[in-house]
Amino acid sequence: MILRRVGWFQPSRACHMKRRVVVTGLGVVTSLGGEVASLWDSILAGRSGVHPLTILDVSNFKVRFGSDIPDFDPGKYVDAKEMKRLDRFTQFATYAGGKAIEDSGIDISKEDPYRCGVILGSGIGGLSEIEIQVERLLTKGPDRVSPFTIPKLMLNAAGANISICHGFKGPNFTVATACASATNAMGDAFKCIQHDDADVVVTGGTEAAITAMGVSGFQNMKALSTRNEAPEKASRPFDAERDGFVMAEGAGILVFEELEHAKRRGAKIYAEVLGYGASGDAGHITQPDELGRGAGRAMANALRDGGWNPSDVDYINAHGTSTPLGDKAETQAVKGVFGDHAYKVSISSTKGHIGHALGASGGIEMILTVLAVYNDIVPPTINLENPDPACDLDYTPNVPKSKRIDIAMNNSFGFGGHNASILCGKVR
């Protein structure tokens, strides 16, 4: 029987092999700037984007610092009339997504829009909009709640807006797995292209949870550092004096693309995506497995997915949040998966520079991992001054290191026991 195109139906291209996926576009928003090049320069220079918070009044809070972006300007990527209809997390994603698409050189008028998708991650979504509208509800009544409330706060608003702005009509959904959200989203994007459901996918994560409720919620569960006197020193992954993570906001968005598709249009290729793995701890709702077994399984699954050995990995961008339990558990996980090679692989946590952007962190850190591969430079872990004896691997303290990086791993682990790891490397 011969299948013919009828109406919406298109016959399968009968893809029997996994297609290769590359990274062709990068876009970012962080407290260290809204340009990928300037962010990378700041990371290598050891600059910190952590400072006293300015986007909300925290004078009566226990934690009064973080990595907010008070001067954010969405510019040409967000129409001024649309600003009122977009929560801050969507504005971040729209800006970073626009930059990534521009960087990739994708021209949707020359593409099948149904082969171009958007798969993003966000852990919390429109928290600021929830706070604003709950206050209106309680003080002014139900008739004063904005009709834009639901479209602004819903987690999928960011991905939807990128799709609408750029005409991408392919697979479009949002992943919410706390701090693993962006990396789970990138894993889904990777599989989507591998299995011929799309040729191009805009992916990564976005978050804007530095709000009164967000900060007070995290501080009261004692998850945050309390170094109000020295905020730039507060995020100190793997250091013996770490006392919690530092809240950040922003977005990290990448363009994933099928290799031959990218070659045909002459795209710049930063790196190839080489494997993805995920797992669940099935343990505590906020604490990691103390032996890092779930995190280790995600790393092992990523290696297995790509057909790589632990000894093939040259660099790991660690989740490394600067929490007492998390950094130790990740160290145990790396040792469990990599064995003797754990002491040879270079590791760093770039959260020392910008704190923890929750559901966006995996996207931001994937960009830095890709740049590490592209430039053969291991970014440093700043503020690592007194190494924890329980964290005894090579965490690249304070100074970047030149090193041939053929394959790198990016780790993201979230509340709820969600673990995700993704590999990238030089195109072979």
Backbone hydrogen bonds, N-H to C=O, Kabsch-Sander energy under -0.5 kcal/mol:
donor,donor_aa,acceptor,acceptor_aa,energy
3,L,1,M,-0.6
6,V,9,F,-0.7
9,F,6,V,-2.1
16,H,14,A,-0.8
19,R,194,Q,-2.1
21,V,273,V,-0.6
22,V,257,E,-3.3
23,V,271,A,-2.9
24,T,22,V,-0.5
24,T,255,V,-2.5
25,G,255,V,-0.9
27,G,253,I,-2.3
29,V,251,A,-2.6
30,T,33,G,-1.8
33,G,30,T,-1.8
39,L,35,E,-2.2
40,W,36,V,-2.5
41,D,37,A,-2.3
42,S,38,S,-2.1
43,I,39,L,-2.4
44,L,40,W,-2.3
45,A,41,D,-1.8
46,G,42,S,-0.5
46,G,43,I,-1.1
47,R,42,S,-2.3
49,G,353,H,-3.4
51,H,66,G,-2.9
53,L,64,R,-1.8
58,V,56,L,-0.7
61,F,58,V,-2.1
64,R,62,K,-0.5
66,G,51,H,-2.6
67,S,247,M,-2.3
72,F,69,I,-1.3
77,Y,74,P,-1.5
78,V,75,G,-1.3
82,E,79,D,-1.1
83,M,79,D,-0.9
83,M,80,A,-0.6
85,R,82,E,-1.6
86,L,83,M,-1.4
90,T,87,D,-0.6
91,Q,87,D,-2.1
92,F,88,R,-2.4
93,A,89,F,-1.8
94,T,90,T,-2.8
95,Y,91,Q,-2.3
96,A,92,F,-2.8
97,G,93,A,-3.1
98,G,94,T,-2.1
99,K,95,Y,-2.3
100,A,96,A,-2.4
101,I,97,G,-2.5
102,E,98,G,-2.3
103,D,99,K,-2.6
104,S,100,A,-2.0
105,G,101,I,-1.2
106,I,101,I,-1.0
108,I,106,I,-0.6
110,K,107,D,-2.3
111,E,108,I,-1.3
115,R,112,D,-2.4
116,C,113,P,-1.4
117,G,200,V,-3.0
118,V,171,P,-2.3
119,I,202,V,-2.7
120,L,173,F,-1.4
121,G,204,G,-1.6
122,S,175,V,-2.0
126,G,153,L,-1.8
127,L,125,G,-2.2
130,I,126,G,-1.7
131,E,127,L,-2.2
132,I,128,S,-2.4
133,Q,129,E,-2.4
134,V,130,I,-2.3
135,E,131,E,-1.9
136,R,132,I,-1.8
137,L,133,Q,-2.4
138,L,134,V,-2.4
139,T,135,E,-2.3
140,K,136,R,-3.0
141,G,136,R,-1.0
141,G,137,L,-0.9
144,R,141,G,-1.6
145,V,142,P,-1.2
149,T,146,S,-1.6
152,K,148,F,-1.7
153,L,149,T,-2.3
154,M,150,I,-2.0
157,A,154,M,-2.0
158,A,155,L,-0.7
160,A,156,N,-2.4
161,N,157,A,-2.4
162,I,158,A,-2.0
163,S,159,G,-2.2
164,I,160,A,-2.5
165,C,161,N,-2.8
166,H,162,I,-2.0
167,G,163,S,-1.4
168,F,163,S,-1.2
169,K,113,P,-1.9
169,K,167,G,-0.7
170,G,113,P,-0.7
170,G,116,C,-3.2
173,F,118,V,-1.4
175,V,120,L,-2.7
177,T,178,A,-0.5
180,A,177,T,-2.2
181,S,178,A,-1.7
182,A,359,G,-0.8
184,N,180,A,-2.7
185,A,181,S,-2.5
186,M,182,A,-2.5
187,G,183,T,-2.2
188,D,184,N,-2.2
189,A,185,A,-2.4
190,F,186,M,-2.6
191,K,187,G,-2.2
192,C,188,D,-2.4
193,I,189,A,-2.0
194,Q,190,F,-2.5
195,H,191,K,-2.4
196,D,193,I,-1.9
197,D,192,C,-2.8
198,A,192,C,-0.7
199,D,115,R,-3.0
200,V,115,R,-1.9
201,V,256,F,-2.6
202,V,117,G,-2.6
203,T,201,V,-0.5
203,T,254,L,-3.0
204,G,119,I,-0.8
205,G,252,G,-2.1
206,T,121,G,-2.0
207,E,250,G,-2.4
211,T,209,A,-2.0
215,V,211,T,-2.9
216,S,212,A,-2.0
217,G,213,M,-2.4
218,F,214,G,-2.1
219,Q,215,V,-2.7
220,N,216,S,-2.2
221,M,217,G,-0.9
222,K,219,Q,-1.3
223,A,218,F,-2.2
224,L,218,F,-0.6
225,S,245,F,-2.2
228,N,226,T,-2.3
230,A,227,R,-0.8
233,K,230,A,-1.8
234,A,231,P,-1.7
235,S,231,P,-0.5
236,R,234,A,-0.9
239,D,236,R,-1.8
240,A,386,N,-3.9
242,R,239,D,-1.6
243,D,244,G,-0.5
244,G,322,S,-1.9
245,F,223,A,-2.2
248,A,356,H,-2.2
249,E,67,S,-1.5
250,G,207,E,-2.6
251,A,29,V,-2.0
252,G,205,G,-2.3
253,I,27,G,-3.0
254,L,203,T,-3.4
255,V,25,G,-2.2
256,F,201,V,-2.9
256,F,254,L,-0.6
257,E,22,V,-2.6
258,E,199,D,-2.4
259,L,20,R,-2.6
262,A,258,E,-2.4
263,K,259,L,-2.4
264,R,260,E,-2.4
265,R,261,H,-1.2
266,G,263,K,-1.5
267,A,262,A,-2.6
270,Y,23,V,-2.8
270,Y,268,K,-0.6
271,A,23,V,-0.8
272,E,425,G,-3.5
273,V,21,V,-2.6
274,L,423,L,-2.6
275,G,423,L,-0.9
277,G,421,S,-2.7
279,S,419,N,-1.9
281,D,417,G,-1.9
284,H,287,Q,-0.5
292,G,289,D,-2.0
296,G,292,G,-2.7
297,R,293,R,-1.9
298,A,294,G,-2.0
299,M,295,A,-2.0
300,A,296,G,-2.8
301,N,297,R,-2.6
302,A,298,A,-2.0
303,L,299,M,-2.1
304,R,300,A,-2.6
305,D,301,N,-2.7
306,G,302,A,-1.6
307,G,303,L,-1.0
308,W,303,L,-2.7
312,D,309,N,-2.1
313,V,310,P,-1.5
314,D,407,I,-2.8
315,Y,407,I,-1.2
316,I,346,S,-2.3
317,N,409,M,-3.3
318,A,316,I,-1.0
318,A,348,S,-2.3
327,D,323,T,-1.8
328,K,324,P,-0.8
329,A,325,L,-2.4
330,E,326,G,-2.4
331,T,327,D,-1.9
332,Q,328,K,-2.1
333,A,329,A,-2.2
334,V,330,E,-2.6
335,K,331,T,-2.1
336,G,332,Q,-2.3
337,V,333,A,-2.0
338,F,334,V,-3.0
339,G,335,K,-1.7
341,H,338,F,-1.7
342,A,339,G,-1.6
343,Y,340,D,-1.4
344,K,341,H,-1.8
345,V,341,H,-2.2
346,S,314,D,-2.0
347,I,394,D,-2.2
348,S,316,I,-1.9
350,T,348,S,-0.5
352,G,349,S,-1.2
353,H,350,T,-1.1
354,I,350,T,-1.2
355,G,351,K,-2.4
356,H,246,V,-3.7
357,A,355,G,-0.6
360,A,357,A,-2.5
361,S,358,L,-1.4
363,G,360,A,-0.7
364,I,360,A,-2.0
365,E,361,S,-2.9
366,M,362,G,-1.7
367,I,363,G,-1.8
368,L,364,I,-1.7
369,T,365,E,-2.1
370,V,366,M,-2.9
371,L,367,I,-2.2
372,A,368,L,-1.8
373,V,369,T,-1.9
374,Y,370,V,-2.7
375,N,371,L,-2.4
376,D,372,A,-1.2
377,I,372,A,-1.4
378,V,401,K,-3.5
381,T,396,T,-2.6
382,I,380,P,-0.7
384,L,381,T,-0.8
385,E,383,N,-1.5
388,D,238,F,-2.0
391,C,388,D,-2.2
392,D,390,A,-0.5
395,Y,393,L,-1.2
398,N,381,T,-2.4
399,V,397,P,-1.4
401,K,378,V,-2.0
403,K,376,D,-2.0
406,D,404,R,-0.6
408,A,424,C,-3.2
409,M,315,Y,-2.4
410,N,422,I,-2.6
411,N,317,N,-2.3
412,S,420,A,-2.5
414,G,418,H,-3.4
416,G,285,I,-1.8
417,G,414,G,-1.4
418,H,414,G,-1.3
419,N,279,S,-2.3
420,A,412,S,-2.5
421,S,277,G,-2.7
422,I,410,N,-2.0
423,L,275,G,-2.9
424,C,408,A,-2.5
425,G,272,E,-2.3
426,K,406,D,-1.8
